[in-house]
């Protein structure tokens, strides 16, 4: 894994409710969301005012066959704090998307 000075690598798996802690989820189930996309995570980081860089081609080390993408975020506080903030913002984004989708039968 890369070591970046004053930067944190954020993977979609960290926020995926379908994943276990062993599979890479880093937030509690009640903070996780279904099927987080790297673009949504970037949107959450942007809304939080975090300086970030998107790498769409990256593959999470535990699932090298799937291109999930990753976000590199400038770190001015511990990585776990950043992950928790992004998780809260991501949950808001997902709930807004769900309320905007038309009802399907």
Secondary structure by P-SEA (a helix, b strand, c coil): ccccccbbbbbccccccccccccccccccccccccccaaaaaaaaaaacccccccccccccccccccbbbbbbbccccaaaaaaaaaaaaaaaaaaaaaaccccc
